[in-house]
């Protein structure tokens, strides 16, 4: 499906999550943020936008406990 169709299907209530598998029902997407994520995925697959940016989160973990 082209990325331009994703939001149209979402608004019509026909956008499904996941791949089509024989014998299984796919859930209908009701969250607009999830629909936008699906659209971004299709845009990346089509090469219309670049890959995801890596976050610059620190790798330090907080340690809670007594100091002494």
Secondary structure by P-SEA (a helix, b strand, c coil): ccccaaaaaaaacccccccccccbbbbbbccaaaaaaaaaaaaaaacccccbbbbbcccbbbbbcccc
